Amino acid sequence: MRGLPEAPSLETLVARHGVAFKWWALAVVGLATIAAVLATSSFNVAVPALGRDFGMGQDQVQWAVTGFLAALTVAMLPTPWLLDRVGFRRLFLSANLLLALSSVAGALADGFPFLVAMRILQGIAAGLLQPLPMLVVMRLFPPGGQGRAHGMLGFGIVLAPAIAPSIAGVLLDRFGWPSIFLMSLPFCVVAGVLGLYLLPRHEPSPGHRFDWLGVAILCAASLLAIDFIASLRGHGLLAPRTLALLGLSVLCALAFVRHARRASAPIVSLELFAERSFAMAALVTVVYGFGLYASTYLIPVFLQSALGYDATYAGLALLPSGILLAVAIPLAGALTDRYSPRWITVWGLALFGLSFVLFAWRGGEISYAEVIAFSLLGRLGLGLTVPALMVATMARVAPALMGQASMVSNYTRQLGGVLGVAVVAVFVEWRAAVEGAGTGGLFQAYAQAFLLLALSFAVAVAFAMRMRPRTDPMR
């Protein structure tokens, strides 16, 4: 590419920056990942405004969120193959550029279909970016320092969705929903410029043929599962269309297992799941993603639709918990290097789930101060969970499978997330209709949705108890 600086080699960068290089590389990739996460979480505050502007219900507007998450989830699948073919640097810079351009185009959207299309492009870019930071940690940091690296990485990646609603609420009230698209742009610009100078060149390797059939099956299974959730609201559980979607998604999942057993180089090797720690961590990650993204969607909508706060106050309610999260994640990373990642994960999930029990308990009588307090408890649990779960997931993975393991970890979290957002959006609409018109029925619907999230974290705790990461003193 003319006019751009020549890509330096890894040896040149290490000689130039010394031991600090690995932290610089982590910071560059982390900035772009923050941009991707902002594009994920900041949009939730805009759901009520989009509904008003385009005359749609929550079950329709949520496709601006679930369309993004579905694209993000599917786009993760070719990441290991692309890393071999085009290299880390080119993949990172291309995905970062796509995220920036689609963000600008989304801000200029004048119709809902085009808006959703730009959200899908944002999702593709975010899906390509999200597995990359974990690879930087596993390749550049020694095992005894990976917890701290994951903690610092999580500081930005998880802090972003914690404080994004606060910033997004202010922008929304002052400039409207187009401004939400532009929140990621500054991070994309800085990450792109720094990446040109701080990421090493990579010689593409021929590698293996891309597993198009495996990707197609997984994409079909993911999209059918999402459409099944949407069909529950529109047609009911026992409707032929709903049952057909459920049956097809299960058949696709079984077809992929059969394909992966026979293919010479499947997009996801079943060998990964032969290790119980990874298999249990993957299940934890699915349920954890379900609760995390569903709650990030649900709380701002609850504050605006049920409690009547404007977007600014709805966003600011989550700001104190974001500050706590900033403190908790690096500390949890240090704890993970010293103590059992399994038990830290268990306690973190339990605290996060307890926060939703409290939301459901208070229901429509909840005060603004209680929203802040319960969010603080949940974000403390989140801060404990993130670095410990990352270490537990990758602890016993063979080096040759690191790329796939990173992709699977992010894919399962995002698949849980897209299902979580779709489920709670449909669940609230359904329960509000069942409970009857009026404020009381709406409060009951949201209380039941919070209980559903608490139940999901109880399931995650059960799976986490069966993880046995390295150096677990209590196994």
Secondary structure, 3 states (H helix, E strand, C coil): CCCCCCCCCHHHHHHHHHHHHHHHHHHHHHHHHHHHHHHHHHHHHHHHHHHHHHCCCHHHHCHHHHHHHHHHHHHCCCHHHHHHHHCHHHHHHHHHHHHHHHHHHHHCCCCHHHHHHHHHHHHHHHHHHCCHHHHHHHHHCCHHHHHHHHHHHHHHHHHHHHHHHHHHHHHHHHHCCHHHHHHHHHHHHHHHHHHHHHCCCCCCCCCCCCCHHHHHHHHHHHHHHHHHHHHHHHHCCCCHHHHHHHHHHHHHHHHHHHHHHHCCCCCCCHHHHHCHHHHHHHHHHHHHHHHHHHHHHHHHHHHHHCCCCCHHHHHHCCHHHHHHHHHHHHHHHHHHHHCCHHHHHHHHHHHHHHHHHHHHHHHHHCCHHHHHHHHHHHHHHHHHHHHHHHHHHHCCCCHHHHHHHHHHHHHHHHHHHHHHHHHHHHHHHHHHHHHCCCHHHHHHHHHHHHHHHHHHHHHHHHHHCCCCCCCCCCC
